[in-house]
Amino acid sequence: MRPPPSRPQRAGKSASRATAPPGPGATAGSGAGQERSTRVQRRHGLLALLLAAPPAKAVEESPYSGRLELGLSERGRIRPCPSNYNCVSTSSLDESHASSWTAPSNESTTEVCELIKDYVLKEGRDRKQAGPVLVVDRLVSDSEPERGRFLSFDVPGTFKDEPDHLEFLIKRTDPVEWEGETDGLSVFFRSSAGGVQWVYPFQTPVSDFGKQRKRMEELRQELGFVLRGCELLECYQ
């Protein structure tokens, strides 16, 4: 008898996987995996840079060029406000301008100065702790007393590390031909924060929400001074 014909053996599934050449799908999957790995590495690198950067915070150094100069100008006048400062001044020509005052006609230069000193310094006496300090009290010119008297104070500041600065010039000026104008000594002034604070990284000056103007208006009302060159009721509202 003849032996039965042999049948060809079929390769198993595992063998076919091992020997089959990679198709186009396998190549695309490998490329996608490499792309995902690259994106993950980039995200990790960016996160490391962010963690190494300094945190955003308020800083004291000002990026602005304006600098607060204290004292009278060379011509013996109150200085205007520098840009970006929380400040009001009778010498400013922009939105930081404030009108000067007229003291009661029966008060002398010495009396007006004493009124201002008593009002500004009373906060420190009332609280029995560090408060306003009188820095300067002098004549503008010893040889020309008619040029007036200058007062300067350091007071608790808008921001903790810098005192605010108050400056006054009290002098007699030429009468103004304006109906309702009263006779008396003129009071010129400037009230300013000691520096500019800004917020990193925006470099936006921090506002005191009109504190300087409010302070001077309260002082004027308390001492009974009137605005110069104003006869209208709206000026006092």
Secondary structure as the mmCIF struct_conf table of DSSP 4:
data_model
#
loop_
_struct_conf.conf_type_id
_struct_conf.id
_struct_conf.beg_label_comp_id
_struct_conf.beg_label_asym_id
_struct_conf.beg_label_seq_id
_struct_conf.end_label_comp_id
_struct_conf.end_label_asym_id
_struct_conf.end_label_seq_id
HELX_LH_PP_P HELX_LH_PP_P1 ARG A 2 GLY A 12
HELX_RH_AL_P HELX_RH_AL_P1 LYS A 13 THR A 19
BEND BEND1 ALA A 20 ALA A 20
HELX_LH_PP_P HELX_LH_PP_P2 PRO A 21 PRO A 22
HELX_RH_AL_P HELX_RH_AL_P2 PRO A 24 ALA A 52
BEND BEND2 ALA A 53 ALA A 53
HELX_LH_PP_P HELX_LH_PP_P3 PRO A 54 ALA A 56
STRN STRN1 ALA A 58 VAL A 59
BEND BEND3 GLU A 60 GLU A 60
BEND BEND4 TYR A 64 TYR A 64
BEND BEND5 GLY A 71 GLY A 71
TURN_TY1_P TURN_TY1_P1 GLU A 74 ARG A 75
BEND BEND6 GLY A 76 GLY A 76
HELX_LH_PP_P HELX_LH_PP_P4 ILE A 78 PRO A 82
TURN_TY1_P TURN_TY1_P2 SER A 83 ASN A 84
BEND BEND7 TYR A 85 ASN A 86
STRN STRN2 CYS A 87 SER A 89
TURN_TY1_P TURN_TY1_P3 THR A 90 SER A 91
BEND BEND8 ASP A 94 ASP A 94
TURN_TY1_P TURN_TY1_P4 GLU A 95 SER A 96
STRN STRN3 HIS A 97 HIS A 97
STRN STRN4 TRP A 101 THR A 102
TURN_TY1_P TURN_TY1_P5 SER A 105 ASN A 106
HELX_RH_AL_P HELX_RH_AL_P3 THR A 109 ARG A 127
TURN_TY1_P TURN_TY1_P6 LYS A 128 LYS A 128
BEND BEND9 GLN A 129 ALA A 130
STRN STRN5 VAL A 133 LEU A 139
BEND BEND10 VAL A 140 VAL A 140
BEND BEND11 ASP A 142 SER A 143
HELX_RH_3T_P HELX_RH_3T_P1 PRO A 145 ARG A 147
STRN STRN6 ARG A 149 PHE A 159
TURN_TY1_P TURN_TY1_P7 LYS A 160 ASP A 161
STRN STRN7 GLU A 162 LYS A 171
HELX_LH_PP_P HELX_LH_PP_P5 ASP A 174 VAL A 176
TURN_TY1_P TURN_TY1_P8 GLU A 179 GLY A 180
HELX_LH_PP_P HELX_LH_PP_P6 GLU A 181 ASP A 183
BEND BEND12 GLY A 184 GLY A 184
STRN STRN8 SER A 186 SER A 192
BEND BEND13 GLY A 194 GLY A 195
STRN STRN9 TRP A 198 VAL A 199
TURN_TY1_P TURN_TY1_P9 TYR A 200 GLN A 203
STRN STRN10 THR A 204 PRO A 205
HELX_LH_PP_P HELX_LH_PP_P7 VAL A 206 SER A 207
TURN_TY1_P TURN_TY1_P10 PHE A 209 GLY A 210
HELX_RH_AL_P HELX_RH_AL_P4 LYS A 211 LEU A 223
TURN_TY1_P TURN_TY1_P11 GLY A 224 GLY A 224
STRN STRN11 VAL A 226 LEU A 227
TURN_TY1_P TURN_TY1_P12 ARG A 228 GLY A 229
BEND BEND14 LEU A 232 LEU A 232
HELX_RH_3T_P HELX_RH_3T_P2 LEU A 233 TYR A 236
#
